[in-house]
Amino acid sequence: MKQKIIEAYESLAERYNALIDHKPHNAYYDRPNTLSLIPEMKGQHILDAACGPGKYAEIFLDNGAIVTGFDISPRMVELAIERNKGNGTFFVHDLSTPLPQLQDASFDLIICALALHYVEDWGPTLKEFYRILKPGGYLVISIEHPFFEFTYFQSTRYFETEPVMCTWKGFGKPVDIHSFRRPLEACIMPLLINGFQLDTLLEPKPVEKFKELDPKHYRELNEFPAFMCLRAKKPTFTL
Ligand SMILES: C[S@@+](CC[C@H](N)C(=O)[O-])C[C@H]1O[C@@H](n2cnc3c(N)ncnc32)[C@H](O)[C@@H]1O
């Protein structure tokens, strides 16, 4: 599965990077909503986990943050470095494995946008995020909405975390994208079990600009969410 995900993103990387600034689902749905959960960027140490071609990182750097990013796709990491012109630190890394190169309590904020559905078991990833976040720091994630995925993949096994596949046609040649669909409980409980306090759950709506570019999906996304954004805090003290 992991190899298939890497191959898919390696083959998509150039096109993804070329479209990311204005692709409606990213630019006018995910990003404005996910960014609305970020309290402060200036001077903050931010980790962009599964950074893709570094678009979020670019926004953080433009706003005065100190940025580290990683992605499992080597081509995506190269594109993140090119986009950010040597600013920030980017490396190839798999979200589901430990990050010994990053120190305990070294980040004010971790963002993981549209990537956790590639990881079957969130436990080890969230443990690492918790370790490297400063007390009082935030983890902001965006994921595919569990209800959207349940209907989109026509699942009959709501309560399971199951492998699913869809074919993306919006990036040139069709590419099969493998991921894991999970129930709502499996999106929330791993955060709480690993010590985070969930402080915001946002079922996003597209911003107005989306309508001009893709009126059909604008209407659909105002009727039913495709994504979900969560903000969780590492408490400043533990009992
Ligand atoms: C939909 S893109 C999102 C990119 C970026 N976060 C954004 O929102 O612009 C998903 C990214 O997750 C990366 N990815 C998938 N599985 C991963 C894993 N196990 N570890 C790290 N990155 C992964 C892909 O290579 C891809 O760049």
The ligand as an SDF file (V2000), in Angstrom:
LIG
                    3D

 27 29  0  0  0  0  0  0  0  0999 V2000
   -3.2040   15.5590   -0.8340 C   0  0  0  0  0  0  0  0  0  0  0  0
   -1.4850   15.8210   -0.6190 S   0  0  0  0  0  0  0  0  0  0  0  0
   -1.4650   17.1630    0.5470 C   0  0  0  0  0  0  0  0  0  0  0  0
   -0.1980   17.9420    0.5040 C   0  0  0  0  0  0  0  0  0  0  0  0
   -0.1510   19.1540    1.4310 C   0  0  0  0  0  0  0  0  0  0  0  0
   -0.3320   18.7750    2.8250 N   0  0  0  0  0  0  0  0  0  0  0  0
   -1.2020   20.1610    1.0260 C   0  0  0  0  0  0  0  0  0  0  0  0
   -2.2990   20.1440    1.6180 O   0  0  0  0  0  0  0  0  0  0  0  0
   -0.9490   20.9430    0.1130 O   0  0  0  0  0  0  0  0  0  0  0  0
   -1.0160   14.4430    0.3630 C   0  0  0  0  0  0  0  0  0  0  0  0
    0.4790   14.3670    0.5950 C   0  0  0  0  0  0  0  0  0  0  0  0
    0.7130   13.3490    1.5860 O   0  0  0  0  0  0  0  0  0  0  0  0
    1.9100   12.6930    1.2520 C   0  0  0  0  0  0  0  0  0  0  0  0
    1.9280   11.4040    1.9540 N   0  0  0  0  0  0  0  0  0  0  0  0
    1.1680   10.3180    1.7480 C   0  0  0  0  0  0  0  0  0  0  0  0
    1.4790    9.3430    2.6220 N   0  0  0  0  0  0  0  0  0  0  0  0
    2.4600    9.8400    3.4140 C   0  0  0  0  0  0  0  0  0  0  0  0
    3.1990    9.3120    4.5090 C   0  0  0  0  0  0  0  0  0  0  0  0
    2.9880    8.0720    4.9810 N   0  0  0  0  0  0  0  0  0  0  0  0
    4.1470   10.0800    5.0750 N   0  0  0  0  0  0  0  0  0  0  0  0
    4.3860   11.3460    4.6190 C   0  0  0  0  0  0  0  0  0  0  0  0
    3.7220   11.8980    3.5740 N   0  0  0  0  0  0  0  0  0  0  0  0
    2.7570   11.1540    2.9880 C   0  0  0  0  0  0  0  0  0  0  0  0
    1.8640   12.5940   -0.2640 C   0  0  0  0  0  0  0  0  0  0  0  0
    3.1260   12.3100   -0.8230 O   0  0  0  0  0  0  0  0  0  0  0  0
    1.3030   13.9680   -0.6250 C   0  0  0  0  0  0  0  0  0  0  0  0
    2.3260   14.9070   -0.8430 O   0  0  0  0  0  0  0  0  0  0  0  0
  1  2  1  0
  2  3  1  0
  2 10  1  0
  3  4  1  0
  4  5  1  0
  5  6  1  0
  5  7  1  0
  7  8  2  0
  7  9  1  0
 10 11  1  0
 11 12  1  0
 11 26  1  0
 12 13  1  0
 13 14  1  0
 13 24  1  0
 14 15  1  0
 14 23  1  0
 15 16  2  0
 16 17  1  0
 17 18  1  0
 17 23  2  0
 18 19  1  0
 18 20  2  0
 20 21  1  0
 21 22  2  0
 22 23  1  0
 24 25  1  0
 24 26  1  0
 26 27  1  0
M  CHG  2   2   1   9  -1
M  END
$$$$
